[in-house]
Amino acid sequence: MVKAELLEILRCPVCVRKEGLTGNLTVYQDTWLICEDCQRKYPVVDDIPVMLIDEGDKWQNTETESLPVPPPDMR
């Protein structure tokens, strides 16, 4: 689970660079962070958010309800 304090400071690494976008993230089933602006989805593996742009891109067009819970093992 992502702690509330961490969620307050984390932002989508793509959107935070764009003017007018906040990159705020919401938690989905304690295993995904979803950007409110671009809908990129970042997995949370072993309670650690994987905030890599490539990971967010990979899941961007996946419907939230179709995300695998838990996320696939990235090792």
ABEGO torsion letter per residue (X at the ends): XBBAAAAAABBBAAAAABBGBAGBBBBBGGABBBBAAAGBBBBBBGGBBBABAAAAAAAAABBAAABBOBBBBAX
